[in-house]
Amino acid sequence: QVQLVESGGGSVQSGGSLKLSCKISGSSYKPYNPYCVAWFRQGPGKEREAVARIDRDGYTRYIDSVKGRFTISQDDAKTSLYLQMNDLKNDDTAMYFCASGQPGLWCHDRFSAINFPYWGQGTQVTISS
């Protein structure tokens, strides 16, 4: 099992910044083994979409709409996941979730919600003009 708990959401004006955090724990999560963790979001009336992902070795992938604005990272212990969000836009308004793939597996082409069996409860990010 893998447990994930997000924090750091809030309301900011367009152009502002926020940093989301996600604490990762659980008996199945072994930071020295391959893994893939990610941030997803679901805006009002929209489907859940991947935002960014990172693997044990620090390889990252982003969706085009956040490239150059968002940065995914982990702490040295690899028990916390972060999403630094800069130059926020109204379209970034969403519930943000951190998610983990099956422990022991690299990311490969996995960038859809169905490939991530473990989820946090979400943290709301609201951008105003």
Phi and psi in degrees as a GROMACS rama.xvg file:
@    title "Ramachandran Plot"
@    xaxis  label "Phi"
@    yaxis  label "Psi"
@TYPE xy
-129.704  130.888  VAL-2
-111.268  139.918  GLN-3
-134.182  133.722  LEU-4
-132.291  116.507  VAL-5
-89.6389  157.077  GLU-6
-156.711  166.869  SER-7
104.906  -3.38281  GLY-8
-69.2644  172.229  GLY-9
167.395  -167.176  GLY-10
-114.488  128.978  SER-11
-138.751  162.524  VAL-12
-82.4493  156.85  GLN-13
-53.7078  134.853  SER-14
94.0282  -10.7458  GLY-15
-82.3252  -174.416  GLY-16
-131.566  152.455  SER-17
-145.48  152.814  LEU-18
-125.385  119.341  LYS-19
-92.8372  146.802  LEU-20
-126.466  152.991  SER-21
-143.577  120.236  CYS-22
-90.1859  126.91  LYS-23
-110.204  132.151  ILE-24
-152.765  178.246  SER-25
126.893  155.147  GLY-26
-66.8787  -25.3318  SER-27
-89.1862  -13.3222  SER-28
-87.48  113.012  TYR-29
-121.641  101.708  LYS-30
-59.0686  -17.8977  PRO-31
-87.9581  -9.39005  TYR-32
-95.9341  161.533  ASN-33
-57.4809  144.649  PRO-34
-160.495  167.23  TYR-35
-140.212  124.043  CYS-36
-126.258  154.789  VAL-37
-152.361  163.968  ALA-38
-109.561  133.784  TRP-39
-121.158  165.695  PHE-40
-146.554  155.167  ARG-41
-138.173  109.675  GLN-42
-83.4174  168.089  GLY-43
-58.728  123.443  PRO-44
73.0252  11.872  GLY-45
-117.567  161.626  LYS-46
-79.1044  157.526  GLU-47
-68.1534  132.954  ARG-48
-130.096  148.708  GLU-49
-70.5121  145.768  ALA-50
-112.798  -50.8054  VAL-51
-159.778  154.129  ALA-52
-141.444  160.873  ARG-53
-149.158  146.181  ILE-54
-109.999  -178.621  ASP-55
-55.1609  -36.2109  ARG-56
-90.2031  5.58783  ASP-57
90.2124  6.52398  GLY-58
-72.8342  134.759  TYR-59
-121.918  160.522  THR-60
-147.282  141.203  ARG-61
-130.506  153.881  TYR-62
-76.786  155.526  ILE-63
-59.4216  -36.1151  ASP-64
-69.2364  -14.0863  SER-65
-115.249  -3.72664  VAL-66
-59.0516  133.352  LYS-67
85.0786  -10.6178  GLY-68
-115.606  -36.7692  ARG-69
-108.058  147.485  PHE-70
-134.346  124.749  THR-71
-96.6997  140.441  ILE-72
-156.346  171.474  SER-73
-134.376  160.758  GLN-74
-79.3805  170.478  ASP-75
-62.6893  -32.4565  ASP-76
-77.726  -11.9832  ALA-77
61.1211  32.8456  LYS-78
-111.389  -1.05804  THR-79
-130.725  141.117  SER-80
-116.86  139.518  LEU-81
-126.526  156.04  TYR-82
-138.001  104.987  LEU-83
-85.2963  122.288  GLN-84
-118.874  117.335  MET-85
-116.462  162.467  ASN-86
49.1888  50.7059  ASP-87
-66.2276  143.683  LEU-88
-119.818  162.541  LYS-89
-55.8531  -36.509  ASN-90
-67.8778  -11.0188  ASP-91
-81.7758  -7.26314  ASP-92
-60.2274  122.81  THR-93
-176.731  167.784  ALA-94
-85.2337  127.159  MET-95
-105.288  133.929  TYR-96
-123.106  140.869  PHE-97
-97.8329  150.436  CYS-98
-146.002  152.87  ALA-99
-122.729  137.554  SER-100
-74.5163  179.103  GLY-101
-63.5408  125.142  GLN-102
-54.7431  139.627  PRO-103
96.7658  -6.81837  GLY-104
-112.882  138.51  LEU-105
-74.5548  169.915  TRP-106
-67.5456  -43.6926  CYS-107
47.7359  -125.464  HIS-108
-95.2863  10.4684  ASP-109
-75.9792  112.887  ARG-110
-149.185  23.6146  PHE-111
-119.195  153.473  SER-112
-56.1296  -34.2063  ALA-113
-63.9375  -22.0734  ILE-114
-87.1979  0.022467  ASN-115
-121.161  101.514  PHE-116
-80.4478  -13.1134  PRO-117
-117.767  133.556  TYR-118
-137.095  148.257  TRP-119
-84.2835  -178.52  GLY-120
-86.1855  -14.093  GLN-121
98.2219  154.176  GLY-122
-138.668  134.153  THR-123
-83.4864  134.027  GLN-124
-121.089  123.177  VAL-125
-125.004  125.003  THR-126
-110.287  130.143  ILE-127
-117.38  152.705  SER-128
